[in-house]
Structure formats: structure tokens, C-alpha cells
Amino acid sequence: MRKILITGGAGFIGSHIVEQFAGSMPDCKIIVLDKMTYAADFRNLHDLLISDRIELVVGDICDYELSERLVDGCDLVIHAAAESHVDNSFHSSLLFTNTNVLGTHTILEACRTKNVPKVIHISTDEVYGEVLEGAVDETAQLNPTNPYSASKAAAEMIVKGYIHSFKVPIIMVRANNVFGTRQYPEKLIPRCCLSLIRGERIPLHGNGQNVRHYLAARDLAAAIELVSHRGQIHETYNVGSPDEFTNLEVAATICEAFGVAFEDSVEFVRDRPFNDRRYAVVWDKITALGWRPTHFFKGEIDKIAGWYRLNHQRYV
């Protein structure tokens, strides 16, 4: 590949994707398009920027002329840009629809007009809704339950429309809950770390019994690279992890990493208007391509806690 565009590449997940491709494709030109909202940070790409390894373009994925100019000549477009915090979607739902639906539509239309040979759209397991028992595969009906997951499901409908009407060469990836360094502290793991660093109690929604699977950002990035080479056009791939924990278990593990007593370090706060109790996906399709998760929550938490200790001033 000679040229790749990665949207949302200065954010948490996006920056790990950028690192993955920059490391494995040293001769490829990588352009990052990012609006640089509150959850993005130039420092997420610091080493790659100062070495001129990538080009960062500050702009909006809803800007059609900009998107069309940037995708022109690309061998691959990875669409990772999104509003993703469920809590925010309850009071700013129109923003989520604008970015996640119109933004996706804009990028796909630009890719269509410029005949981009491959597009990877990053979605989420939340489009399936609650999965209280067992796990669902890629053929399961979409059943989103909040404004965020609804906007991601709507984006997928745009994707499917472009596949059926225009045969745009798109691959979709639906990922579990992603964790790692550089995640903005609105999400559970960094919020736990920063609460303890500041000498505050960890706020947990409801009774803390909601369950999530935790997928390392580096493993997701590796999965996306694999799909870019071996994935079948017009297919969807779940990317999952065997790590399944309640919010209580996550908080307890982080308290242990910080050497503090769980009982003295947690407080329960009002739950979301609706909070899915569990998500779970079958990810056999991507393992058949040769992918396996290699980084796990309990093995990574000390590194993550250390990163937030060193970088907590970012989030003052």
C-alpha cells in the first residue's frame, strides 16, 4: 500500500491503529483526519508527528470537500472517527447522529466518488444490544438500546446501502469494549485510575453488576491490519476477547493495582437512563483469518495504571 487515510486517528483507538500501520508499513504514507475534539490529543501521536512519519489534518469528517480530497489516491481508508461515550449520547444525541451517521455517509460518498479500493468501517458490539446469555455472531439482528449504539447501527445501514447499491468495497469490524493507555477518562478504566490518583472515590453506575468483555486496543489494531490484508470485501468481523468482568471486578482489580482497599475507594452513583447489562459476541470468523488476542486486562493493568500516573496532568 502507498497511501492510507485513518479518520479519528488522534483519539484513543485511532492512535493505536495509526501506530500499528506505521510500524508494519514504513514505506506507506499515512494521513490522519481528526477534528481534535476533547477526546483527541496531539500527544497520542507525538513520536510519529515529530518524525514526519504521518500527516495530521485537523478537520471534520462531515466536510465533504475535505474528505474527498484526502481519500483521493488512497489504497485504504480506515474509518474510526466517532462520538463514543454512551453517557454523553443521552444528553447530546444529535451530535452523535451528526458525527456517526452523517460523518460515515460523507466518508463513504467520498470513497465512492474516488474509487477507493478498500474501506474498513469500525463499529461496535453495542449494535447488537443486550446479550444476557451466550453470544451472538455477525448474522444477529441489530438491536441498539441507546442513542450511541443507535447512531452506530444507523451508520451500518449507510454502509450496507453503499455495499448493495454501489458495491463499495467495505469491510466492517464490530469490537468489544476496548481498553488501553491514552483512553479519555470518561470511560471506566481510566476514570478508576484517575479517581484513585486524585485521592477520590471511584464512581460506579448502579450496583456495578453490568458486564463487559475487554479487548486491548493493540489487539484490535492488529485485527484491523489483518482484516486489511486477509478480510473478505463486504464481510463483517466481530473482534472479541475472553476477558469478561463486571464493573465491580474491574474496579477491584484497579484498586489492587494501586494498593488501596476496595471498600474505602468506591461509591455508587445514579445509573444511566438505560444501561445494557451484558454484551457478548462470537469471533470465530476473525480467528479463522489467524488472529488471536494477546493482551489481557489483568496482565496489562499495572502498565495502564503507571501510564495514568505519569500522564494524569493531561486531564486536569
C-alpha positions in Angstrom: 0.0 0.0 0.0 1.2 3.5 -0.8 -1.4 5.7 1.0 -3.8 5.2 3.9 -6.3 7.6 5.5 -7.3 6.9 9.1 -10.1 9.0 10.5 -10.2 9.7 14.2 -6.5 8.8 14.4 -5.6 11.2 17.2 -8.1 9.6 19.6 -7.7 6.6 21.8 -8.5 3.7 19.5 -7.4 5.6 16.4 -3.9 6.4 17.6 -3.3 2.7 18.3 -4.4 1.9 14.8 -2.1 4.5 13.4 0.8 3.1 15.4 0.0 -0.4 14.1 0.1 0.6 10.5 3.0 3.0 10.8 5.1 0.2 12.4 4.2 -2.5 9.9 4.2 -0.3 6.7 7.2 2.0 7.0 7.1 3.0 3.3 3.3 3.8 3.3 2.1 7.4 3.5 -0.4 7.7 6.4 -2.8 10.6 6.7 -4.8 11.1 9.9 -8.0 13.2 9.7 -9.2 14.2 13.2 -11.5 17.0 14.4 -9.4 17.2 17.6 -12.4 17.2 20.0 -11.9 16.8 23.7 -11.1 13.1 23.4 -8.3 13.5 20.9 -4.8 14.7 21.7 -1.7 15.6 19.6 0.4 13.8 22.2 -1.2 10.5 21.3 0.8 10.7 18.0 3.7 12.7 19.3 6.6 10.4 18.2 5.1 9.8 14.7 4.5 13.5 14.2 7.9 14.7 15.1 9.5 12.1 12.9 7.3 13.1 10.0 6.1 9.5 9.8 2.4 10.7 9.5 0.5 13.7 8.3 -2.2 15.1 10.7 -5.0 17.0 9.1 -7.3 18.8 11.6 -10.8 18.7 10.1 -14.3 17.3 10.2 -15.3 14.1 8.6 -18.6 15.8 7.7 -16.7 18.2 5.4 -17.3 16.5 2.1 -14.7 18.5 0.0 -12.0 17.8 2.6 -12.9 14.2 2.8 -12.9 13.8 -1.0 -9.5 15.5 -1.3 -8.0 13.3 1.4 -9.3 9.9 0.2 -8.2 10.6 -3.4 -5.4 8.2 -4.3 -5.8 6.1 -1.1 -5.3 2.4 -1.2 -7.1 2.0 2.1 -9.4 4.2 4.3 -10.0 3.2 7.9 -13.0 5.0 9.4 -12.5 5.0 13.1 -13.8 8.5 13.9 -16.9 8.6 16.2 -18.5 10.0 19.2 -18.4 7.0 21.5 -19.3 7.8 25.1 -22.7 6.4 25.9 -23.3 8.8 28.8 -22.8 11.8 26.6 -25.2 10.4 24.0 -28.2 10.7 26.4 -27.9 14.5 26.5 -26.1 15.2 23.2 -27.8 12.7 20.9 -27.9 15.0 17.8 -24.1 15.4 18.0 -23.8 11.6 17.9 -26.1 11.3 14.9 -24.3 14.1 13.1 -20.8 12.6 13.6 -21.5 8.9 13.5 -24.2 8.8 10.8 -23.6 11.9 8.6 -19.9 11.6 9.1 -19.9 8.0 7.9 -22.1 8.9 5.0 -19.7 11.7 4.0 -16.6 9.5 4.1 -18.3 6.7 2.1 -19.6 9.0 -0.6 -16.0 10.5 -0.9 -14.6 6.9 -1.1 -17.2 6.0 -3.8 -16.5 9.0 -6.0 -12.8 8.5 -5.7 -13.0 4.7 -6.2 -11.1 3.8 -3.0 -10.2 0.1 -3.4 -10.8 -0.8 0.3 -12.6 0.8 3.2 -12.7 -0.6 6.8 -15.6 0.7 8.9 -15.1 0.4 12.7 -18.3 -0.4 14.5 -19.1 -1.8 18.0 -20.6 -4.9 19.6 -23.2 -2.5 21.2 -25.2 -2.5 18.0 -26.4 -6.0 19.0 -27.9 -4.7 22.2 -28.1 -6.7 25.4 -26.9 -10.3 25.2 -27.8 -11.8 28.6 -26.8 -15.4 27.8 -24.4 -16.9 25.3 -23.0 -14.8 22.5 -24.1 -13.6 19.0 -22.4 -13.9 15.7 -22.2 -11.4 12.8 -25.6 -12.6 11.5 -27.5 -11.5 14.6 -30.2 -8.8 14.3 -29.1 -5.3 15.4 -31.0 -4.2 18.5 -29.4 -0.9 19.8 -30.7 0.4 23.1 -29.2 3.9 23.5 -28.5 6.9 21.3 -24.9 6.0 20.8 -25.5 2.4 19.7 -28.4 3.6 17.6 -26.2 6.0 15.8 -23.6 3.3 15.1 -26.3 0.9 13.9 -27.6 3.7 11.6 -24.1 4.2 10.3 -24.0 0.4 9.5 -27.2 0.9 7.5 -25.5 3.5 5.4 -22.6 1.1 4.9 -25.0 -1.7 3.8 -26.7 0.7 1.4 -23.4 1.6 -0.2 -22.4 -2.1 -0.5 -25.7 -3.1 -2.1 -26.2 -0.1 -4.4 -22.7 0.9 -5.4 -20.6 -2.2 -4.5 -18.2 0.0 -2.5 -15.5 -2.4 -1.2 -16.2 -2.1 2.5 -15.4 -4.4 5.4 -17.0 -3.9 8.9 -15.5 -4.6 12.2 -17.6 -4.8 15.4 -15.4 -4.7 18.5 -15.8 -5.5 22.2 -15.2 -2.8 24.9 -11.7 -1.5 24.2 -9.1 -0.7 26.8 -5.5 0.6 27.0 -3.3 3.6 27.5 -4.4 7.1 26.2 -8.2 6.4 26.8 -10.1 9.5 27.8 -11.2 9.3 31.5 -14.9 9.3 30.7 -14.6 5.5 30.3 -14.4 3.1 33.3 -10.8 2.1 33.5 -9.2 5.5 33.1 -11.8 7.0 35.3 -11.0 4.5 38.1 -7.2 5.2 37.7 -7.6 9.0 37.8 -10.0 8.9 40.7 -7.5 7.0 42.8 -4.6 9.2 41.7 -6.6 12.3 42.8 -7.5 10.7 46.1 -11.2 10.4 45.2 -13.6 7.5 45.3 -14.3 5.6 42.1 -17.9 6.3 40.9 -19.7 3.2 39.7 -23.1 3.2 38.0 -26.0 1.5 39.7 -24.9 -1.7 41.5 -21.8 -2.3 39.5 -23.0 -5.6 38.2 -23.1 -4.7 34.4 -20.8 -7.0 32.5 -18.4 -6.2 29.6 -15.8 -8.0 27.6 -12.5 -6.1 27.5 -10.4 -6.1 24.3 -6.9 -4.5 24.3 -6.5 -1.6 21.8 -3.3 -3.1 20.5 -5.2 -6.4 19.7 -7.9 -4.5 17.9 -5.4 -2.6 15.9 -3.7 -5.9 14.9 -7.1 -7.3 14.0 -7.8 -4.3 11.7 -4.4 -4.7 10.0 -5.1 -8.4 9.4 -8.5 -7.7 8.0 -7.0 -5.1 5.7 -4.9 -7.9 4.2 -7.0 -11.0 4.5 -10.5 -9.9 5.2 -13.2 -10.5 2.6 -14.8 -7.5 1.0 -18.4 -6.9 2.1 -18.0 -9.1 5.2 -18.4 -8.2 8.9 -16.0 -9.4 11.6 -16.6 -9.4 15.3 -13.4 -8.8 17.3 -13.7 -10.1 20.8 -11.9 -11.1 24.0 -12.4 -13.9 26.6 -11.9 -11.3 29.3 -15.4 -10.8 30.9 -15.8 -8.7 34.1 -18.4 -6.8 36.0 -17.7 -3.2 36.7 -17.2 -4.1 40.3 -14.5 -6.6 39.3 -12.7 -4.0 37.1 -12.7 -1.5 40.0 -11.5 -4.1 42.5 -8.6 -5.1 40.2 -7.6 -1.4 39.7 -7.8 -0.8 43.5 -5.4 -3.8 43.9 -3.0 -2.3 41.4 -3.0 0.9 43.3 -2.6 -0.8 46.7 -5.8 0.6 48.2 -8.8 -1.0 49.9 -11.8 -1.5 47.6 -14.3 -0.8 50.3 -12.8 2.6 51.0 -12.3 3.6 47.4 -15.7 3.1 45.6 -19.0 4.9 45.6 -22.2 4.0 43.8 -23.8 6.7 41.7 -27.0 7.1 39.7 -27.2 4.7 36.8 -27.7 5.7 33.1 -31.3 6.0 31.9 -30.7 2.6 30.4 -27.6 0.5 30.9 -27.1 -2.7 29.0 -26.3 -5.5 31.4 -24.1 -7.5 29.1 -22.7 -7.7 25.6 -21.1 -10.9 24.1 -20.0 -11.8 20.6 -18.8 -14.8 18.7 -15.5 -14.0 17.0 -14.7 -17.3 15.2 -14.6 -15.6 11.7 -11.6 -13.4 12.5 -9.8 -16.2 14.3 -10.1 -18.2 11.1 -8.0 -15.5 9.5 -5.3 -16.1 12.0 -6.0 -13.5 14.7 -5.9 -14.1 18.5 -6.0 -11.6 21.4 -2.6 -11.5 23.1 -3.0 -8.7 25.7 -5.4 -9.2 28.7 -6.8 -6.9 31.3 -5.2 -8.3 34.4 -1.8 -8.6 32.7 -2.0 -5.0 31.4 -3.5 -3.1 34.3 -0.2 -2.3 36.0 1.2 -0.8 32.8 -2.0 1.2 32.3 -2.1 2.4 35.9 1.6 3.5 35.5 0.8 5.4 32.3 -2.0 7.4 34.0 0.3 8.2 37.0 2.8 9.7 34.6 0.2 11.5 32.4 -2.6 12.5 34.7 -1.9 16.2 34.2 -3.3 15.8 30.7 -6.8 15.5 32.2 -6.8 18.4 34.7 
